[in-house]
């Protein structure tokens, strides 16, 4: 479904729709945290479990890092794995694919 090296940001339809008037996106927690959380496909199940447990539907934004003008840092190792963090707004053009996934009986269908 997702190429192994994909960079993904998980959000909700509402957050994505409300944050695009100027062609850029920043999630609600950006002002507090200063970066946009991302992950790789191998980390996606954990991100969904740990941070989106209250949601029945989420939006996966698959990103092309070459189209992101802000700095991307790989940090906050969890189980020895770092996550990409975007230190700036995300240009809409950097989103190369959008996938809506829903929670089934066994969790999110990814």
C-alpha positions as CSV (number, residue, x, y, z in Angstrom):
1,X,0.0,0.0,0.0
2,X,2.7,2.5,1.0
3,X,6.3,2.5,-0.3
4,X,8.7,1.6,2.6
5,X,10.5,4.9,2.5
6,X,7.3,7.1,2.5
7,X,7.2,10.0,4.9
8,X,3.7,10.2,6.4
9,X,1.8,12.8,8.5
10,X,-1.4,11.6,10.2
11,X,-4.1,14.1,10.7
12,X,-7.9,14.4,10.5
13,X,-10.0,15.6,7.6
14,X,-11.1,18.6,9.7
15,X,-7.6,19.7,10.6
16,X,-6.4,19.3,7.0
17,X,-9.4,21.3,5.6
18,X,-9.0,24.1,8.2
19,X,-5.3,24.6,7.7
20,X,-5.0,25.3,4.0
21,X,-6.2,28.8,3.2
22,X,-2.7,30.0,2.2
23,X,-1.6,26.7,0.5
24,X,0.3,25.6,3.6
25,X,-0.6,23.3,6.5
26,X,0.3,23.3,10.2
27,X,-1.6,21.0,12.6
28,X,-3.3,22.5,15.7
29,X,-0.3,21.5,18.0
30,X,2.3,23.2,15.7
31,X,2.3,26.5,17.7
32,X,3.0,24.6,20.9
33,X,5.5,22.1,19.6
34,X,7.2,24.0,16.8
35,X,7.2,21.1,14.3
36,X,5.0,18.7,12.4
37,X,5.1,15.1,13.5
38,X,5.7,12.5,10.7
39,X,6.5,8.8,10.5
40,X,7.5,6.0,8.2
41,X,5.2,3.1,7.2
42,X,6.9,0.8,9.7
43,X,6.0,3.3,12.5
44,X,2.5,4.0,11.4
45,X,0.7,1.3,13.5
46,X,2.3,2.6,16.7
47,X,1.5,6.2,15.8
48,X,-2.1,5.3,15.2
49,X,-2.4,3.3,18.4
50,X,-0.6,5.8,20.6
51,X,-1.9,9.1,19.2
52,X,-5.1,8.5,17.3
53,X,-6.9,5.9,19.6
54,X,-9.9,8.2,20.0
55,X,-10.5,8.5,16.2
56,X,-12.4,6.2,13.9
57,X,-11.1,7.8,10.8
58,X,-7.8,9.6,9.9
59,X,-6.1,11.0,6.9
60,X,-2.6,9.9,5.9
61,X,-0.7,12.6,4.0
62,X,2.1,10.9,2.0
63,X,4.8,13.5,1.6
64,X,7.7,14.1,-0.9
65,X,10.5,15.4,1.3
66,X,12.2,17.0,-1.7
67,X,9.2,19.4,-2.0
68,X,9.3,20.5,1.6
69,X,11.2,23.7,2.1
70,X,11.3,23.6,5.9
71,X,14.0,21.7,7.7
72,X,13.3,18.0,8.4
73,X,15.0,16.6,11.5
74,X,15.1,12.9,12.5
75,X,14.7,12.8,16.3
76,X,13.0,11.5,19.4
77,X,14.0,7.9,19.1
78,X,11.3,5.5,20.1
79,X,12.6,1.9,20.4
80,X,15.7,3.1,18.7
81,X,13.9,4.5,15.7
82,X,13.8,8.2,14.9
83,X,10.8,10.0,13.5
84,X,10.9,12.8,10.9
85,X,9.8,16.2,12.2
86,X,9.1,19.1,9.9
87,X,10.2,22.5,11.4
88,X,7.9,24.7,9.5
89,X,4.7,24.8,7.6
90,X,4.0,22.0,5.1
91,X,3.4,23.1,1.5
92,X,0.3,21.5,-0.1
93,X,2.4,20.6,-3.1
94,X,4.6,18.3,-1.0
95,X,1.5,16.1,-0.3
96,X,1.7,13.5,-3.1
97,X,-1.0,11.3,-1.9
98,X,-3.9,11.4,0.6
99,X,-5.3,8.2,2.1
100,X,-8.3,8.0,4.4
101,X,-8.3,5.0,6.7
102,X,-10.9,3.9,9.1
103,X,-10.9,1.8,12.3
104,X,-12.2,-1.7,11.9
105,X,-12.8,-4.4,14.6
106,X,-9.0,-5.0,14.8
107,X,-7.8,-1.4,14.6
108,X,-7.1,0.8,11.6
109,X,-7.1,-0.8,8.2
110,X,-3.7,0.0,6.9
